[in-house]
């Protein structure tokens, strides 16, 4: 059976899965990236300027650039879970053009990332509480209040979209 025939047998994603995937994309791009790009540029928005400058120069800037680049990948993954190119490689891919996308290629990172982001969200929540009012903290604890809901949306959206993909592509 060709990839096109296999794709025709897969049900389209539910409206809920599509909304969840796009919510995950928004959390990763519109929610996460703006503040982290500002920090990567060395601007201490919602941060102690002196502590931030030391942290940024000591590898924090590189860390933030890496995080920003890596935040784009889960956004692409979330889209792939609900778009046709998550079932069949697009024609512009030179080696895999028209071939079926292996399920594990999306399921393993989808569920794995949901677990890792969920753990990070729990860690960030605890850290926000522990560092609340700590004069040595680099970032304002309000950044946790801003960021944690985004991570919850990101994790939930990715989990729903991945589960939908797993069910739709089960043989």
mmCIF file of the C-alpha atoms, coordinates in Angstrom:
data_MODEL
# 
_entry.id   MODEL 
# 
loop_
_atom_site.group_PDB 
_atom_site.id 
_atom_site.type_symbol 
_atom_site.label_atom_id 
_atom_site.label_alt_id 
_atom_site.label_comp_id 
_atom_site.label_asym_id 
_atom_site.label_entity_id 
_atom_site.label_seq_id 
_atom_site.pdbx_PDB_ins_code 
_atom_site.Cartn_x 
_atom_site.Cartn_y 
_atom_site.Cartn_z 
_atom_site.occupancy 
_atom_site.B_iso_or_equiv 
_atom_site.pdbx_formal_charge 
_atom_site.auth_seq_id 
_atom_site.auth_comp_id 
_atom_site.auth_asym_id 
_atom_site.auth_atom_id 
_atom_site.pdbx_PDB_model_num 
ATOM 1   C CA . UNK A 1 1   ? 0.000   0.000  0.000  1.00 0.00 ? 1   UNK A CA 1 
ATOM 2   C CA . UNK A 1 2   ? 1.373   3.413  -0.922 1.00 0.00 ? 2   UNK A CA 1 
ATOM 3   C CA . UNK A 1 3   ? 1.702   6.313  1.493  1.00 0.00 ? 3   UNK A CA 1 
ATOM 4   C CA . UNK A 1 4   ? -1.147  8.113  -0.267 1.00 0.00 ? 4   UNK A CA 1 
ATOM 5   C CA . UNK A 1 5   ? -3.435  5.089  0.120  1.00 0.00 ? 5   UNK A CA 1 
ATOM 6   C CA . UNK A 1 6   ? -2.442  4.737  3.789  1.00 0.00 ? 6   UNK A CA 1 
ATOM 7   C CA . UNK A 1 7   ? -3.106  8.432  4.400  1.00 0.00 ? 7   UNK A CA 1 
ATOM 8   C CA . UNK A 1 8   ? -6.559  8.104  2.846  1.00 0.00 ? 8   UNK A CA 1 
ATOM 9   C CA . UNK A 1 9   ? -7.417  5.432  5.447  1.00 0.00 ? 9   UNK A CA 1 
ATOM 10  C CA . UNK A 1 10  ? -6.546  7.673  8.395  1.00 0.00 ? 10  UNK A CA 1 
ATOM 11  C CA . UNK A 1 11  ? -9.431  9.657  9.843  1.00 0.00 ? 11  UNK A CA 1 
ATOM 12  C CA . UNK A 1 12  ? -8.945  13.419 10.006 1.00 0.00 ? 12  UNK A CA 1 
ATOM 13  C CA . UNK A 1 13  ? -8.155  14.852 13.439 1.00 0.00 ? 13  UNK A CA 1 
ATOM 14  C CA . UNK A 1 14  ? -11.045 15.963 15.602 1.00 0.00 ? 14  UNK A CA 1 
ATOM 15  C CA . UNK A 1 15  ? -11.796 19.639 16.052 1.00 0.00 ? 15  UNK A CA 1 
ATOM 16  C CA . UNK A 1 16  ? -10.607 19.269 19.672 1.00 0.00 ? 16  UNK A CA 1 
ATOM 17  C CA . UNK A 1 17  ? -7.255  17.839 18.541 1.00 0.00 ? 17  UNK A CA 1 
ATOM 18  C CA . UNK A 1 18  ? -6.777  20.641 16.018 1.00 0.00 ? 18  UNK A CA 1 
ATOM 19  C CA . UNK A 1 19  ? -7.556  23.307 18.638 1.00 0.00 ? 19  UNK A CA 1 
ATOM 20  C CA . UNK A 1 20  ? -5.220  21.573 21.098 1.00 0.00 ? 20  UNK A CA 1 
ATOM 21  C CA . UNK A 1 21  ? -2.387  21.467 18.572 1.00 0.00 ? 21  UNK A CA 1 
ATOM 22  C CA . UNK A 1 22  ? -2.799  25.139 17.708 1.00 0.00 ? 22  UNK A CA 1 
ATOM 23  C CA . UNK A 1 23  ? -2.966  26.027 21.400 1.00 0.00 ? 23  UNK A CA 1 
ATOM 24  C CA . UNK A 1 24  ? 0.359   24.198 21.871 1.00 0.00 ? 24  UNK A CA 1 
ATOM 25  C CA . UNK A 1 25  ? 1.811   26.114 18.914 1.00 0.00 ? 25  UNK A CA 1 
ATOM 26  C CA . UNK A 1 26  ? 0.621   29.419 20.378 1.00 0.00 ? 26  UNK A CA 1 
ATOM 27  C CA . UNK A 1 27  ? 2.006   28.591 23.829 1.00 0.00 ? 27  UNK A CA 1 
ATOM 28  C CA . UNK A 1 28  ? 5.397   27.750 22.316 1.00 0.00 ? 28  UNK A CA 1 
ATOM 29  C CA . UNK A 1 29  ? 5.606   30.734 19.986 1.00 0.00 ? 29  UNK A CA 1 
ATOM 30  C CA . UNK A 1 30  ? 3.386   33.604 21.114 1.00 0.00 ? 30  UNK A CA 1 
ATOM 31  C CA . UNK A 1 31  ? 3.652   32.721 24.809 1.00 0.00 ? 31  UNK A CA 1 
ATOM 32  C CA . UNK A 1 32  ? 7.172   31.432 25.367 1.00 0.00 ? 32  UNK A CA 1 
ATOM 33  C CA . UNK A 1 33  ? 9.321   33.060 22.696 1.00 0.00 ? 33  UNK A CA 1 
ATOM 34  C CA . UNK A 1 34  ? 8.776   36.818 23.132 1.00 0.00 ? 34  UNK A CA 1 
ATOM 35  C CA . UNK A 1 35  ? 10.026  37.100 26.713 1.00 0.00 ? 35  UNK A CA 1 
ATOM 36  C CA . UNK A 1 36  ? 12.815  34.576 26.179 1.00 0.00 ? 36  UNK A CA 1 
ATOM 37  C CA . UNK A 1 37  ? 13.993  36.352 23.009 1.00 0.00 ? 37  UNK A CA 1 
ATOM 38  C CA . UNK A 1 38  ? 14.118  39.620 24.971 1.00 0.00 ? 38  UNK A CA 1 
ATOM 39  C CA . UNK A 1 39  ? 16.225  37.904 27.634 1.00 0.00 ? 39  UNK A CA 1 
ATOM 40  C CA . UNK A 1 40  ? 18.439  36.262 24.985 1.00 0.00 ? 40  UNK A CA 1 
ATOM 41  C CA . UNK A 1 41  ? 19.148  39.737 23.626 1.00 0.00 ? 41  UNK A CA 1 
ATOM 42  C CA . UNK A 1 42  ? 20.439  40.681 27.081 1.00 0.00 ? 42  UNK A CA 1 
ATOM 43  C CA . UNK A 1 43  ? 17.491  42.842 28.122 1.00 0.00 ? 43  UNK A CA 1 
ATOM 44  C CA . UNK A 1 44  ? 16.721  42.236 31.817 1.00 0.00 ? 44  UNK A CA 1 
ATOM 45  C CA . UNK A 1 45  ? 12.942  42.656 31.571 1.00 0.00 ? 45  UNK A CA 1 
ATOM 46  C CA . UNK A 1 46  ? 11.376  41.438 34.860 1.00 0.00 ? 46  UNK A CA 1 
ATOM 47  C CA . UNK A 1 47  ? 14.852  40.617 36.151 1.00 0.00 ? 47  UNK A CA 1 
ATOM 48  C CA . UNK A 1 48  ? 17.420  42.118 38.489 1.00 0.00 ? 48  UNK A CA 1 
ATOM 49  C CA . UNK A 1 49  ? 19.708  43.983 36.038 1.00 0.00 ? 49  UNK A CA 1 
ATOM 50  C CA . UNK A 1 50  ? 23.000  43.257 37.831 1.00 0.00 ? 50  UNK A CA 1 
ATOM 51  C CA . UNK A 1 51  ? 22.366  39.582 38.556 1.00 0.00 ? 51  UNK A CA 1 
ATOM 52  C CA . UNK A 1 52  ? 20.912  39.110 35.085 1.00 0.00 ? 52  UNK A CA 1 
ATOM 53  C CA . UNK A 1 53  ? 23.973  40.643 33.398 1.00 0.00 ? 53  UNK A CA 1 
ATOM 54  C CA . UNK A 1 54  ? 26.321  38.269 35.252 1.00 0.00 ? 54  UNK A CA 1 
ATOM 55  C CA . UNK A 1 55  ? 24.096  35.250 34.564 1.00 0.00 ? 55  UNK A CA 1 
ATOM 56  C CA . UNK A 1 56  ? 23.640  36.211 30.882 1.00 0.00 ? 56  UNK A CA 1 
ATOM 57  C CA . UNK A 1 57  ? 27.381  36.643 30.347 1.00 0.00 ? 57  UNK A CA 1 
ATOM 58  C CA . UNK A 1 58  ? 28.138  33.363 32.131 1.00 0.00 ? 58  UNK A CA 1 
ATOM 59  C CA . UNK A 1 59  ? 26.229  31.214 29.635 1.00 0.00 ? 59  UNK A CA 1 
ATOM 60  C CA . UNK A 1 60  ? 22.679  32.351 30.278 1.00 0.00 ? 60  UNK A CA 1 
ATOM 61  C CA . UNK A 1 61  ? 22.526  34.042 26.885 1.00 0.00 ? 61  UNK A CA 1 
ATOM 62  C CA . UNK A 1 62  ? 23.573  30.869 25.069 1.00 0.00 ? 62  UNK A CA 1 
ATOM 63  C CA . UNK A 1 63  ? 21.104  28.869 27.142 1.00 0.00 ? 63  UNK A CA 1 
ATOM 64  C CA . UNK A 1 64  ? 18.289  31.245 26.165 1.00 0.00 ? 64  UNK A CA 1 
ATOM 65  C CA . UNK A 1 65  ? 19.184  31.169 22.470 1.00 0.00 ? 65  UNK A CA 1 
ATOM 66  C CA . UNK A 1 66  ? 19.135  27.366 22.625 1.00 0.00 ? 66  UNK A CA 1 
ATOM 67  C CA . UNK A 1 67  ? 15.755  27.372 24.386 1.00 0.00 ? 67  UNK A CA 1 
ATOM 68  C CA . UNK A 1 68  ? 14.300  29.707 21.769 1.00 0.00 ? 68  UNK A CA 1 
ATOM 69  C CA . UNK A 1 69  ? 15.471  27.530 18.894 1.00 0.00 ? 69  UNK A CA 1 
ATOM 70  C CA . UNK A 1 70  ? 14.229  24.408 20.641 1.00 0.00 ? 70  UNK A CA 1 
ATOM 71  C CA . UNK A 1 71  ? 10.799  25.969 21.319 1.00 0.00 ? 71  UNK A CA 1 
ATOM 72  C CA . UNK A 1 72  ? 10.152  26.131 17.575 1.00 0.00 ? 72  UNK A CA 1 
ATOM 73  C CA . UNK A 1 73  ? 10.547  22.353 17.175 1.00 0.00 ? 73  UNK A CA 1 
ATOM 74  C CA . UNK A 1 74  ? 7.617   21.413 19.453 1.00 0.00 ? 74  UNK A CA 1 
ATOM 75  C CA . UNK A 1 75  ? 5.475   23.937 17.589 1.00 0.00 ? 75  UNK A CA 1 
ATOM 76  C CA . UNK A 1 76  ? 6.280   22.182 14.306 1.00 0.00 ? 76  UNK A CA 1 
ATOM 77  C CA . UNK A 1 77  ? 5.661   18.811 15.980 1.00 0.00 ? 77  UNK A CA 1 
ATOM 78  C CA . UNK A 1 78  ? 2.234   19.932 17.239 1.00 0.00 ? 78  UNK A CA 1 
ATOM 79  C CA . UNK A 1 79  ? 1.269   20.984 13.722 1.00 0.00 ? 79  UNK A CA 1 
ATOM 80  C CA . UNK A 1 80  ? 2.535   17.733 12.220 1.00 0.00 ? 80  UNK A CA 1 
ATOM 81  C CA . UNK A 1 81  ? 0.241   15.802 14.574 1.00 0.00 ? 81  UNK A CA 1 
ATOM 82  C CA . UNK A 1 82  ? -2.852  17.327 12.931 1.00 0.00 ? 82  UNK A CA 1 
ATOM 83  C CA . UNK A 1 83  ? -1.721  18.230 9.408  1.00 0.00 ? 83  UNK A CA 1 
ATOM 84  C CA . UNK A 1 84  ? -1.421  15.903 6.386  1.00 0.00 ? 84  UNK A CA 1 
ATOM 85  C CA . UNK A 1 85  ? 2.378   16.210 6.352  1.00 0.00 ? 85  UNK A CA 1 
ATOM 86  C CA . UNK A 1 86  ? 2.375   14.355 9.664  1.00 0.00 ? 86  UNK A CA 1 
ATOM 87  C CA . UNK A 1 87  ? 1.159   11.316 7.755  1.00 0.00 ? 87  UNK A CA 1 
ATOM 88  C CA . UNK A 1 88  ? 3.095   11.653 4.509  1.00 0.00 ? 88  UNK A CA 1 
ATOM 89  C CA . UNK A 1 89  ? 6.362   13.490 3.931  1.00 0.00 ? 89  UNK A CA 1 
ATOM 90  C CA . UNK A 1 90  ? 5.852   16.599 1.757  1.00 0.00 ? 90  UNK A CA 1 
ATOM 91  C CA . UNK A 1 91  ? 7.064   16.675 -1.823 1.00 0.00 ? 91  UNK A CA 1 
ATOM 92  C CA . UNK A 1 92  ? 9.814   19.161 -0.983 1.00 0.00 ? 92  UNK A CA 1 
ATOM 93  C CA . UNK A 1 93  ? 11.645  16.607 1.187  1.00 0.00 ? 93  UNK A CA 1 
ATOM 94  C CA . UNK A 1 94  ? 14.273  15.167 -1.158 1.00 0.00 ? 94  UNK A CA 1 
ATOM 95  C CA . UNK A 1 95  ? 14.834  11.699 0.348  1.00 0.00 ? 95  UNK A CA 1 
ATOM 96  C CA . UNK A 1 96  ? 11.438  10.853 1.849  1.00 0.00 ? 96  UNK A CA 1 
ATOM 97  C CA . UNK A 1 97  ? 9.161   12.613 -0.671 1.00 0.00 ? 97  UNK A CA 1 
ATOM 98  C CA . UNK A 1 98  ? 5.722   10.994 -0.671 1.00 0.00 ? 98  UNK A CA 1 
ATOM 99  C CA . UNK A 1 99  ? 6.611   8.258  1.826  1.00 0.00 ? 99  UNK A CA 1 
ATOM 100 C CA . UNK A 1 100 ? 4.568   7.536  4.937  1.00 0.00 ? 100 UNK A CA 1 
ATOM 101 C CA . UNK A 1 101 ? 5.813   9.181  8.126  1.00 0.00 ? 101 UNK A CA 1 
ATOM 102 C CA . UNK A 1 102 ? 6.659   6.485  10.701 1.00 0.00 ? 102 UNK A CA 1 
ATOM 103 C CA . UNK A 1 103 ? 4.257   6.807  13.656 1.00 0.00 ? 103 UNK A CA 1 
ATOM 104 C CA . UNK A 1 104 ? 7.090   6.661  16.182 1.00 0.00 ? 104 UNK A CA 1 
ATOM 105 C CA . UNK A 1 105 ? 8.695   9.714  14.580 1.00 0.00 ? 105 UNK A CA 1 
ATOM 106 C CA . UNK A 1 106 ? 5.848   11.819 15.983 1.00 0.00 ? 106 UNK A CA 1 
ATOM 107 C CA . UNK A 1 107 ? 4.584   9.734  18.907 1.00 0.00 ? 107 UNK A CA 1 
ATOM 108 C CA . UNK A 1 108 ? 7.880   9.352  20.771 1.00 0.00 ? 108 UNK A CA 1 
ATOM 109 C CA . UNK A 1 109 ? 8.758   13.058 20.750 1.00 0.00 ? 109 UNK A CA 1 
ATOM 110 C CA . UNK A 1 110 ? 5.103   14.034 21.268 1.00 0.00 ? 110 UNK A CA 1 
ATOM 111 C CA . UNK A 1 111 ? 4.640   12.034 24.454 1.00 0.00 ? 111 UNK A CA 1 
ATOM 112 C CA . UNK A 1 112 ? 8.264   12.481 25.541 1.00 0.00 ? 112 UNK A CA 1 
ATOM 113 C CA . UNK A 1 113 ? 8.089   16.231 25.247 1.00 0.00 ? 113 UNK A CA 1 
ATOM 114 C CA . UNK A 1 114 ? 4.767   16.350 27.078 1.00 0.00 ? 114 UNK A CA 1 
ATOM 115 C CA . UNK A 1 115 ? 6.363   14.461 29.986 1.00 0.00 ? 115 UNK A CA 1 
ATOM 116 C CA . UNK A 1 116 ? 9.503   16.624 30.029 1.00 0.00 ? 116 UNK A CA 1 
ATOM 117 C CA . UNK A 1 117 ? 7.550   19.889 29.756 1.00 0.00 ? 117 UNK A CA 1 
ATOM 118 C CA . UNK A 1 118 ? 5.159   18.675 32.453 1.00 0.00 ? 118 UNK A CA 1 
ATOM 119 C CA . UNK A 1 119 ? 8.078   17.946 34.789 1.00 0.00 ? 119 UNK A CA 1 
ATOM 120 C CA . UNK A 1 120 ? 9.628   21.322 33.993 1.00 0.00 ? 120 UNK A CA 1 
ATOM 121 C CA . UNK A 1 121 ? 6.295   23.026 34.711 1.00 0.00 ? 121 UNK A CA 1 
ATOM 122 C CA . UNK A 1 122 ? 6.099   21.355 38.116 1.00 0.00 ? 122 UNK A CA 1 
ATOM 123 C CA . UNK A 1 123 ? 9.729   22.346 38.819 1.00 0.00 ? 123 UNK A CA 1 
ATOM 124 C CA . UNK A 1 124 ? 9.058   25.951 37.751 1.00 0.00 ? 124 UNK A CA 1 
ATOM 125 C CA . UNK A 1 125 ? 5.982   26.126 39.984 1.00 0.00 ? 125 UNK A CA 1 
ATOM 126 C CA . UNK A 1 126 ? 7.957   24.926 43.007 1.00 0.00 ? 126 UNK A CA 1 
ATOM 127 C CA . UNK A 1 127 ? 10.847  27.254 42.169 1.00 0.00 ? 127 UNK A CA 1 
ATOM 128 C CA . UNK A 1 128 ? 8.492   30.250 41.869 1.00 0.00 ? 128 UNK A CA 1 
ATOM 129 C CA . UNK A 1 129 ? 7.113   29.566 45.335 1.00 0.00 ? 129 UNK A CA 1 
ATOM 130 C CA . UNK A 1 130 ? 10.543  28.916 46.886 1.00 0.00 ? 130 UNK A CA 1 
ATOM 131 C CA . UNK A 1 131 ? 12.112  32.008 45.336 1.00 0.00 ? 131 UNK A CA 1 
ATOM 132 C CA . UNK A 1 132 ? 9.172   34.320 46.010 1.00 0.00 ? 132 UNK A CA 1 
ATOM 133 C CA . UNK A 1 133 ? 10.592  37.297 47.868 1.00 0.00 ? 133 UNK A CA 1 
ATOM 134 C CA . UNK A 1 134 ? 14.198  35.974 47.717 1.00 0.00 ? 134 UNK A CA 1 
ATOM 135 C CA . UNK A 1 135 ? 16.455  39.011 47.213 1.00 0.00 ? 135 UNK A CA 1 
ATOM 136 C CA . UNK A 1 136 ? 19.031  36.788 45.432 1.00 0.00 ? 136 UNK A CA 1 
ATOM 137 C CA . UNK A 1 137 ? 16.619  35.713 42.671 1.00 0.00 ? 137 UNK A CA 1 
ATOM 138 C CA . UNK A 1 138 ? 17.555  36.813 39.169 1.00 0.00 ? 138 UNK A CA 1 
ATOM 139 C CA . UNK A 1 139 ? 14.036  36.809 37.734 1.00 0.00 ? 139 UNK A CA 1 
ATOM 140 C CA . UNK A 1 140 ? 10.850  38.190 39.224 1.00 0.00 ? 140 UNK A CA 1 
ATOM 141 C CA . UNK A 1 141 ? 8.634   35.420 40.578 1.00 0.00 ? 141 UNK A CA 1 
ATOM 142 C CA . UNK A 1 142 ? 5.851   36.947 38.504 1.00 0.00 ? 142 UNK A CA 1 
ATOM 143 C CA . UNK A 1 143 ? 7.521   35.446 35.420 1.00 0.00 ? 143 UNK A CA 1 
ATOM 144 C CA . UNK A 1 144 ? 6.383   32.077 36.813 1.00 0.00 ? 144 UNK A CA 1 
ATOM 145 C CA . UNK A 1 145 ? 2.858   33.375 37.176 1.00 0.00 ? 145 UNK A CA 1 
ATOM 146 C CA . UNK A 1 146 ? 3.099   34.448 33.519 1.00 0.00 ? 146 UNK A CA 1 
ATOM 147 C CA . UNK A 1 147 ? 4.838   31.315 32.235 1.00 0.00 ? 147 UNK A CA 1 
ATOM 148 C CA . UNK A 1 148 ? 3.350   28.386 34.131 1.00 0.00 ? 148 UNK A CA 1 
ATOM 149 C CA . UNK A 1 149 ? -0.143  28.679 32.589 1.00 0.00 ? 149 UNK A CA 1 
ATOM 150 C CA . UNK A 1 150 ? 1.474   28.748 29.149 1.00 0.00 ? 150 UNK A CA 1 
ATOM 151 C CA . UNK A 1 151 ? 3.359   25.562 29.920 1.00 0.00 ? 151 UNK A CA 1 
ATOM 152 C CA . UNK A 1 152 ? 0.167   23.908 31.179 1.00 0.00 ? 152 UNK A CA 1 
ATOM 153 C CA . UNK A 1 153 ? -1.556  24.811 27.894 1.00 0.00 ? 153 UNK A CA 1 
ATOM 154 C CA . UNK A 1 154 ? 1.492   23.633 25.951 1.00 0.00 ? 154 UNK A CA 1 
ATOM 155 C CA . UNK A 1 155 ? 1.579   20.258 27.746 1.00 0.00 ? 155 UNK A CA 1 
ATOM 156 C CA . UNK A 1 156 ? -2.186  19.715 27.523 1.00 0.00 ? 156 UNK A CA 1 
ATOM 157 C CA . UNK A 1 157 ? -2.326  20.677 23.851 1.00 0.00 ? 157 UNK A CA 1 
ATOM 158 C CA . UNK A 1 158 ? 0.595   18.474 22.929 1.00 0.00 ? 158 UNK A CA 1 
ATOM 159 C CA . UNK A 1 159 ? -0.825  15.540 24.900 1.00 0.00 ? 159 UNK A CA 1 
ATOM 160 C CA . UNK A 1 160 ? -4.270  15.824 23.286 1.00 0.00 ? 160 UNK A CA 1 
ATOM 161 C CA . UNK A 1 161 ? -2.826  16.193 19.769 1.00 0.00 ? 161 UNK A CA 1 
ATOM 162 C CA . UNK A 1 162 ? -0.404  13.284 20.272 1.00 0.00 ? 162 UNK A CA 1 
ATOM 163 C CA . UNK A 1 163 ? -3.118  11.017 21.666 1.00 0.00 ? 163 UNK A CA 1 
ATOM 164 C CA . UNK A 1 164 ? -5.377  11.891 18.735 1.00 0.00 ? 164 UNK A CA 1 
ATOM 165 C CA . UNK A 1 165 ? -2.578  11.088 16.291 1.00 0.00 ? 165 UNK A CA 1 
ATOM 166 C CA . UNK A 1 166 ? -1.878  7.784  18.054 1.00 0.00 ? 166 UNK A CA 1 
ATOM 167 C CA . UNK A 1 167 ? -5.534  6.744  17.865 1.00 0.00 ? 167 UNK A CA 1 
ATOM 168 C CA . UNK A 1 168 ? -6.009  7.879  14.289 1.00 0.00 ? 168 UNK A CA 1 
ATOM 169 C CA . UNK A 1 169 ? -2.889  6.137  12.995 1.00 0.00 ? 169 UNK A CA 1 
ATOM 170 C CA . UNK A 1 170 ? -3.243  2.858  14.922 1.00 0.00 ? 170 UNK A CA 1 
ATOM 171 C CA . UNK A 1 171 ? -3.485  -0.066 12.566 1.00 0.00 ? 171 UNK A CA 1 
# 
